[in-house]
């Protein structure tokens, strides 16, 4: 088969529907969610959600697994999360229509997850600290000092490098307009920060909260001064 140009219109048309876009945004912050939760997030009925989710599964953007009576949906590939974040960079901002929405927007800008890695001001600051302290080279490989420092944090970079996905790559942050760290290393850092209790999830959105211990340790380990 002769391969031509990429047909970006196919995934674009799937994501472009407001209901399906809401599903994709919700799943960019979670490993998997049931159809009922996705329906609530998008403000649609369960029957409507079922129809729209089936289109995303058929289009290869979502995967689905049956657990008991519930079907759980997830992004089919980490590259899809990166595409959603990239679209957010060029998308117009929705005006906040309530104090709650304004607060959530502020929280998302401060610190959030982008699929499985850190984003927002926190993610950008951590990435820049890794580069400034020469824990990563300019082509995002760990230095000797970086390998040691990551090990002290409980991250085995050799094990991370054996992951089938890219080891480390820059991801343009849609709120900061600078890069945060994605890839297997970005995911490992985020997971370790959660394990250490430096950050914790919030219930209302993909925003994350830096704990008091996190403020202390992020300042100590990376020289970060976070509000």
Buried (B, 14 or more C-beta within 10 A) or exposed (E): EEEEEEEEEEBEEBBEBEBBBBBBBBBBBBEBBBBEBBBBBBEBEEEEBBEBBEBBBEBEBBBBEEEEEEBBBBBBBBEBBBBBBEBBEEEEEEEEEEEEEEBBBEBBBBBBBBBBBBBBBBBBBBBBBBBEBEBBEEEBBBBEEBBEBBEEBEBEBEEBEEEEBBBBBBBBBBBBEBBBBBBBBBBBBBBBBBEBEBBEBBEEBBBBEBBEEBBEBBEEBBEBEBE
